Amino acid sequence: MAGVKRSNFVRLAEARVNRALRTIRTIGNLSNKSNYEYTEDDVRKIMAVLNREVAEVKNRFKNQGITDSSEFKLK
């Protein structure tokens, strides 16, 4: 049984982390000032929510807990 759980974890972890990395890279594309207009406050809010969520993931692995998820809004 442990082998199945491990293989499921590896399969899902690779897929989900790779999907998250691709999505984070698309957020980075928003930095192109020839295509987008943003403020330093917008950038600060984006970075804060991303850092907070990464910290929450670390915490969940440490404590094996489940937390509430919420949507990000600039306004």
Backbone as numpy.savetxt, mean C-alpha at the origin, in Angstrom:
# Nx Ny Nz CAx CAy CAz Cx Cy Cz
-0.45 -30.45 5.53 -1.28 -29.24 5.53 -0.42 -27.98 5.53
0.68 -28.00 6.30 1.54 -26.82 6.36 2.10 -26.48 4.99
2.38 -27.49 4.17 2.89 -27.25 2.83 1.90 -26.51 1.96
0.62 -26.86 2.10 -0.43 -26.19 1.34 -0.58 -24.74 1.81
-0.56 -24.53 3.11 -0.68 -23.17 3.65 0.49 -22.32 3.19
1.69 -22.91 3.20 2.88 -22.17 2.77 2.80 -21.83 1.28
2.43 -22.79 0.46 2.36 -22.52 -0.97 1.27 -21.50 -1.29
0.16 -21.54 -0.57 -0.89 -20.53 -0.74 -0.38 -19.14 -0.36
0.36 -19.09 0.77 0.91 -17.81 1.22 1.86 -17.25 0.18
2.79 -18.07 -0.30 3.78 -17.61 -1.28 3.09 -17.13 -2.55
2.16 -17.90 -3.05 1.44 -17.54 -4.28 0.71 -16.22 -4.12
-0.05 -16.08 -3.04 -0.83 -14.86 -2.82 0.06 -13.68 -2.48
1.10 -13.89 -1.67 2.00 -12.80 -1.31 2.68 -12.24 -2.54
3.19 -13.10 -3.40 3.85 -12.62 -4.61 2.88 -11.83 -5.48
1.70 -12.35 -5.69 0.71 -11.67 -6.54 0.31 -10.33 -5.94
0.02 -10.31 -4.65 -0.47 -9.08 -4.01 0.61 -8.03 -3.88
1.82 -8.44 -3.52 2.91 -7.47 -3.39 3.26 -6.89 -4.76
3.31 -7.73 -5.78 3.60 -7.23 -7.12 2.51 -6.27 -7.61
1.25 -6.58 -7.30 0.15 -5.68 -7.67 0.29 -4.35 -6.91
0.64 -4.41 -5.62 0.83 -3.19 -4.84 1.99 -2.36 -5.38
3.08 -3.01 -5.76 4.22 -2.29 -6.32 3.86 -1.58 -7.62
3.13 -2.27 -8.49 2.69 -1.64 -9.74 1.81 -0.43 -9.45
0.92 -0.56 -8.49 0.02 0.54 -8.15 0.79 1.71 -7.54
1.74 1.42 -6.67 2.56 2.49 -6.07 3.34 3.22 -7.16
3.84 2.48 -8.14 4.55 3.13 -9.24 3.63 4.07 -10.02
2.36 3.71 -10.17 1.44 4.61 -10.87 1.16 5.87 -10.05
1.21 5.75 -8.73 1.09 6.94 -7.88 2.28 7.86 -8.15
3.46 7.27 -8.28 4.66 8.05 -8.60 4.53 8.80 -9.91
3.78 8.24 -10.85 3.57 8.93 -12.13 2.84 10.26 -11.96
2.12 10.40 -10.86 1.40 11.66 -10.60 2.36 12.82 -10.34
3.64 12.54 -10.15 4.61 13.60 -9.87 4.98 14.41 -11.11
4.51 13.99 -12.27 4.82 14.68 -13.53 4.04 15.99 -13.61
4.74 17.09 -13.32 4.06 18.40 -13.26 3.59 18.88 -14.64
4.08 18.27 -15.74 3.54 18.69 -17.04 2.15 18.13 -17.27
1.79 17.11 -16.50 0.46 16.51 -16.66 -0.49 16.80 -15.49
0.08 17.11 -14.33 -0.75 17.24 -13.12 -0.35 18.47 -12.32
-1.32 18.98 -11.58 -1.08 20.08 -10.66 -1.38 19.59 -9.25
-0.44 19.78 -8.36 -0.63 19.34 -6.98 0.16 20.25 -6.05
-0.19 20.19 -4.78 0.50 21.00 -3.78 1.38 20.10 -2.92
2.27 20.73 -2.19 3.11 19.98 -1.25 2.25 19.34 -0.16
1.15 20.00 0.17 0.23 19.42 1.15 -0.40 18.13 0.61
-0.75 18.12 -0.69 -1.26 16.89 -1.31 -0.23 15.77 -1.20
1.02 16.08 -1.52 2.09 15.08 -1.46 2.26 14.58 -0.03
2.25 15.50 0.92 2.39 15.12 2.34 1.28 14.17 2.77
0.05 14.46 2.35 -1.08 13.60 2.71 -0.96 12.21 2.08
-0.55 12.17 0.82 -0.38 10.88 0.14 0.70 10.05 0.84
1.84 10.68 1.10 2.95 9.96 1.74 2.56 9.50 3.15
1.84 10.34 3.86 1.44 9.98 5.23 0.52 8.77 5.23
-0.45 8.73 4.33 -1.39 7.61 4.32 -0.69 6.33 3.86
0.22 6.44 2.89 0.96 5.25 2.46 1.86 4.73 3.57
2.58 5.64 4.23 3.45 5.22 5.35 2.64 4.62 6.49
1.50 5.21 6.78 0.64 4.71 7.85 0.15 3.30 7.53
-0.22 3.07 6.29 -0.73 1.75 5.91 0.38 0.69 5.93
1.58 1.06 5.50 2.71 0.13 5.58 3.00 -0.21 7.05
2.95 0.79 7.92 3.16 0.55 9.35 2.08 -0.38 9.90
0.85 -0.21 9.43 -0.25 -1.07 9.88 -0.04 -2.51 9.43
0.44 -2.70 8.21 0.73 -4.05 7.72 1.80 -4.70 8.59
2.86 -3.95 8.90 3.91 -4.47 9.79 3.32 -4.89 11.13
2.46 -4.05 11.67 1.83 -4.34 12.95 0.98 -5.60 12.89
0.26 -5.78 11.79 -0.59 -6.97 11.66 0.25 -8.23 11.62
1.41 -8.19 10.97 2.27 -9.37 10.95 2.86 -9.65 12.32
3.14 -8.59 13.08 3.67 -8.78 14.44 2.60 -9.34 15.37
1.40 -8.78 15.29 0.34 -9.11 16.25 -0.75 -10.01 15.68
-0.66 -10.34 14.42 -1.66 -11.16 13.75 -3.07 -10.64 13.99
-3.19 -9.33 13.99 -4.49 -8.72 14.24 -5.15 -8.24 12.97
-6.42 -7.97 13.08 -7.20 -7.45 11.97 -7.57 -6.01 12.30
-7.41 -5.14 11.34 -7.70 -3.74 11.58 -8.75 -3.24 10.60
-9.26 -2.09 10.89 -10.24 -1.43 10.04 -9.53 -0.80 8.85
-10.12 -0.89 7.68 -9.56 -0.24 6.50 -10.44 0.95 6.13
-9.82 1.96 5.57 -10.57 3.13 5.17 -10.07 3.61 3.82
-10.85 4.43 3.19 -10.52 4.99 1.88 -9.73 6.28 2.05
-8.83 6.57 1.12 -8.06 7.80 1.11 -8.79 8.88 0.33
-8.84 10.07 0.90 -9.42 11.24 0.24 -8.50 12.43 0.47
-8.23 13.22 -0.56 -7.42 14.43 -0.39 -8.24 15.54 0.25
-9.54 15.57 -0.01 -10.38 16.64 0.54 -11.30 16.10 1.58
